[in-house]
Amino acid sequence: MKKNVLIIVGIILVMSVVMSFSFIGCKTTTETTAAAETTAAAETTAAAETTAAAESAEVEWVNTALYPSMQVPVIPDKKIYYVESFLGDVAHRMMVSGAESAFKDMQVQYEVLNPENDLQRQVKMIDDIIAKGDASALILSAIDSEGISSSVEKCNEAGIPVFIIDRWSTGGQVEFGVGGDWYTHGTTATNNLVELLKAKYNGEAKGTVIAMIIGMEINALRDRAAALRDVMKQYPDIKVIEKQGDFDANKDAKILQDALTANPETDAVWNIADVFGQSFVPALEEIDKLGKAGEANHLIIQSMDGTDWALQAIRDGYFDSTVSSFVVEWGFMAAWAAGQSLGGKADFSGDLKVEGAAWSGKYFDMGNGTFLGLTSNLVTKDNVDDKSLWGNRVSEFLE
């Protein structure tokens, strides 16, 4: 009996050892499998990172001709579409020129389209680009901020990054936009107008101003109007009469005529954009308000944008000042940003200072993308002949 018990105990011990080794064997196999999977995953990640680094290293970066301190990638296999708003306007041709400078440096394929200020045609052009399926990026000079938003959304769905010049889209996601720092633009103009009124009234900030307010659906103009209102809050003795204008220079001139007739004590006009004031000079002459600076019947005129004819009106003494933008650079910077994005180096943050440039820029978060606002210059009779002003370069771009 005792012998049988010993045999049974022995059998149990052997089975225990066998089972223990079996369990250990299973555990070891599981751990080995997990380790193998972890190693494989790590190797895959490392390989992917190495491939990405290699691909990035393959992109050649070159200095641009316009601003040698800035670089763009050489990407001949990419195609960028630039859909303009109206190439009948010389300022827009100058924007295209700036963009083409960067395109050529990048050796990128590109196509410039002109809808001739027709929103529906611009929308159709973008639809056709999406349908083609060969766009690496889209640069857009929108005709209407709201009207173009659905097109931006379609580009988002198609995976085409959108880069905007000047007029910001109210919908969709924008990769990058560039234009003027419009609020500062309006602040510069308004502060200068206050100084002109002080000069008229021996240092007192007083008088009556008619402000031509137009295009509040466009961010560039809306921001200028906001700056006017904010600055004027500081000067309660300056009366501002806002008049809603129209996208027609002749109609705007008539609106101004009527406002001046109803308010003969008016000292100055704040014009939201040069283009709306193209008919001011003959309109003022009709009502005997066209005096030159320094003459008794001179009406102070503060405008914005820096067009060639506004610069001439300053030389002639009819306009006092305007605020000039950097339109060639708008086009260049839009193309530069597209290159940065396609080359994998996009960093649109903080402030931007470019060596050798007469301008600088500041990045703004617009909620649906990043906007780069470039600085602008106040133009008076003292610097109106500066050859770097875009209004003095128009002859270079006339067809």
Secondary structure by P-SEA (a helix, b strand, c coil): caaaaaaaaaaaaaaaaaaaaaaaaaaaaaaaaaaaaaaaaaaaaaaaaaaaaaaaaabbbbbbcccccccccccccbbbbbbbcccccaaaaaaaaaaaaaaaaacccbbbbbccccaaaaaaaaaaaaaaccccbbbbbccccccaaaaaaaaaaacbbbbbccccccccccccccccaaaaaaaaaaaaaaaaaaaaaccccbbbbbbbccccccaaaaaaaaaaaaaacccccbbbbbbbbcccaaaaaaaaaaaaaacccccbbbbcccccccaaaaaaaaaccccccccccbbbbbbccccaaaaaaaaaccccbbbbcaaaaaaaaaaaaaaaaaacccccccccccccccbbbbbbbcccbbbbbbbbbbbcccccccccccccccccccc
